[in-house]
């Protein structure tokens, strides 16, 4: 069983593969940069939307515990803060 390549060897191999892609004309550098930029924008947008949904669900769940003695005071403060921010 062979050992997995070290990170330095993997990086060098990846660099050689990218150079080969550019030299053979398979893909233009500008096209690659544009695609990478759009991929990053989509990932960032998806992360923001996902985080918004998670926070909204968390706040909704906290409002269900407003009658619990120890947690109720905290959830009321959070609810007031959100209402004031609107």
C-alpha positions, 0 to 999 in steps of 0.5 A, spaced: 500 500 500 502 506 497 503 512 502 498 518 500 502 524 497 505 530 501 501 536 501 507 539 497 507 534 492 500 534 491 500 542 490 506 541 485 502 536 481 496 541 481 500 546 479 503 542 473 496 540 471 493 547 471 499 549 466 497 543 462 490 546 461 492 553 459 498 551 455 493 546 451 488 551 450 483 547 453 481 553 457 483 560 457 485 564 464 480 569 463 474 564 463 477 560 469 478 567 473 471 569 471 468 562 473 472 562 479 469 569 481 462 567 479 463 560 483 465 564 489 459 569 489 454 564 489 458 560 495 457 567 499 450 568 497 448 561 499 452 562 505 448 568 507 441 566 505 443 559 509 445 563 515 439 568 515 434 562 515 438 558 521 438 565 525 430 566 523 429 559 525 433 559 532 429 566 533 422 562 532 424 557 536 426 561 542 419 565 542 416 558 543 420 558 550 417 565 553 413 561 558 419 557 561 422 561 567 429 561 566 429 562 559 423 566 558 427 573 560 432 572 555 427 570 550 423 576 551 429 581 551 431 577 544 424 579 541 424 586 544 431 587 540 429 584 534 422 588 534 426 595 535 431 593 529 425 593 525 
